[in-house]
Amino acid sequence: MIPPQLPTDTAWSPPEDDVRPAYQPVEVLLEAPDTWALGRINAWWHDPDGRPWCRLRLLGTTTEPRWYRYDPEQILLLPTVGT
């Protein structure tokens, strides 16, 4: 189950010099209605139009991380430290 906004080419990657490493836990809305999964963003990139993309891996899967266009309604950033 993959968020619908993902590029179909799993080998696609932006220029590595423009990628900013990250460690950000997230919840991802899957294709099934009201189904969320935990994941982790390990890099950010902004396309030439300024839109943010994130390299994301769903936890509990053996798939490689993939680039997604960031959509805050489908990829929810979770806190990395307690309050």
Secondary structure, 3 states (H helix, E strand, C coil): CCCCCCCCCCCCCCCHHHCEEEEEEEEEECCCCCCEEEEEEEEEEECCCCCEEEEEEECCCCCCCEEEECCCCCEEECCCCCC
